[in-house]
Amino acid sequence: MRICWVTPLSLRSSIGRVSAGVTRELAARGHAVQILRCEDQDDAAEALHATALPVHHWRSYDLSRLRTEFDVVVVNIGDNYLFHGGVFAILDAAPCLGIFHDFYLYNLFSGWLYYNGLDYRRHDAEIVATYGPEAETHAVAVRSGQMPDMGEIARHVPMTEWLAARCEAALAHANFYAARLEAACPGPVEVTPLCCPDRATPPGPPKAKGPLTVTTVGVMNPNKRVADVIRALGGSETLKACVYRLVGPILDEERARLEAVAAEVGFENLVIEGPVDDKTLDQRLDEADIICALRKPVLEGASGSACEGMLSGRPTIVPRAGFYGELPDDLVFKIDGEIVIDELRAVLERLVGDQTLRRETGKVARAWALKTLNAARYAETIERLAEVQITSRPLLAVGRRIGGELNAMGLSAGDPAASRIGATLQKLFAPLEG
């Protein structure tokens, strides 16, 4: 196949890292692959993930070529407008297979409004068009600050369907949000675990050293529940001797907040490292005894930090919610999705006190992750879904035409006649889908 792979390629983008590995695998399997960068702006000074494939930026590329020069356009969709601002023009230019890395896309939607100079009227109109007239109260509440909690926004207007409706096919990384894609995307939808390229981290327990180290990696925002981990550690005489290391970007105000929490509970071994390069991250994972990959609310489709914890052979603590809740129970240590500190403390104490449990669980988790989260398996899923997408196009085209005619006649989507017509079309095109 001729594949256009749309992705941010910035070195700061974890999606870019995944894309570099998957596109390399697709090319090795004989496909003609080109990368189309979707960062909003083309910054010449931006460091990029390494690739031997042709790379273009969407602002300097003739998007009309997408329909004629490629069999499939694969668009990686995440919740950061500066990394994904180009996807809107690309979705308009050609039928696309959307990979939904995040279940919550309201921030991407908000960025689209802001950078295109669109006001509250467009905000409300898009939400109503996506979720129906009853969603207008939620639209007003979100934009007016009456609904500031991201968990509430995710429950009512995550805007997943807003972009799924613009894709011809869609891929989710967990089942918990697949139904939203299926409800909005007109074509095939599939679920497959995230691809997480293996790092250079030596597998197994860290070398002999001093205090045990608990590590959290990634962007240190409040929904990572770092403060809860600090309170769990600081409230236990057994755990106070541990080092808690934070590895990833952090804002000054969040740093100050976490340091204040540590002082409040008397925890003296908080190490805030900030952003690091890949080599240093490998070292920090190598030094870790336990990985904490908590989220509340769960907004992403999958977690790279949880996957990397398992790949590094470290016991990983996750919430029983979203993607994390779907991980095999014997590979990770799950706590309630509400992040109850006493429960978290008990799990940490159990792991700190049982070296054999840490090593054996980490070993099994790494074996599963190597088998399940690799680029070859992910590329096979892309191939299969793209083939179904391509062969389904005649059915979709006929469905769109007939749907338009039925709508013009005043027939609603819920009318029994519409269901019968849809079932007939499925039977007629069954050989194509198979």
TARA-V731527 format. One record per run of one state. SS is the DSSP state (H for helix, E for strand, C for the rest). FROM is the first residue (numbers start at 1). TO is the last residue. If there is no record, write none. Layout:
ss from to
SS FROM TO
SS FROM TO
This chain:
ss from to
C 1 1
E 2 7
C 8 9
E 10 10
C 11 13
H 14 28
C 29 31
E 32 37
C 38 47
E 48 48
C 49 53
E 54 57
H 58 60
C 61 62
H 63 69
C 70 71
E 72 77
C 78 80
H 81 84
C 85 86
H 87 93
C 94 95
E 96 100
C 101 101
E 102 102
C 103 105
H 106 115
C 116 119
H 120 131
C 132 132
H 133 143
C 144 149
H 150 157
C 158 159
H 160 164
C 165 168
E 169 172
C 173 174
H 175 184
C 185 188
E 189 191
C 192 212
E 213 217
C 218 221
H 222 224
C 225 225
H 226 234
C 235 242
E 243 247
C 248 251
H 252 265
C 266 269
E 270 274
C 275 277
H 278 287
C 288 289
E 290 293
C 294 299
E 300 300
C 301 303
H 304 311
C 312 314
E 315 320
C 321 321
H 322 325
C 326 332
E 333 336
C 337 340
H 341 352
C 353 354
H 355 372
C 373 374
H 375 408
C 409 415
H 416 428
C 429 429
H 430 433
C 434 434
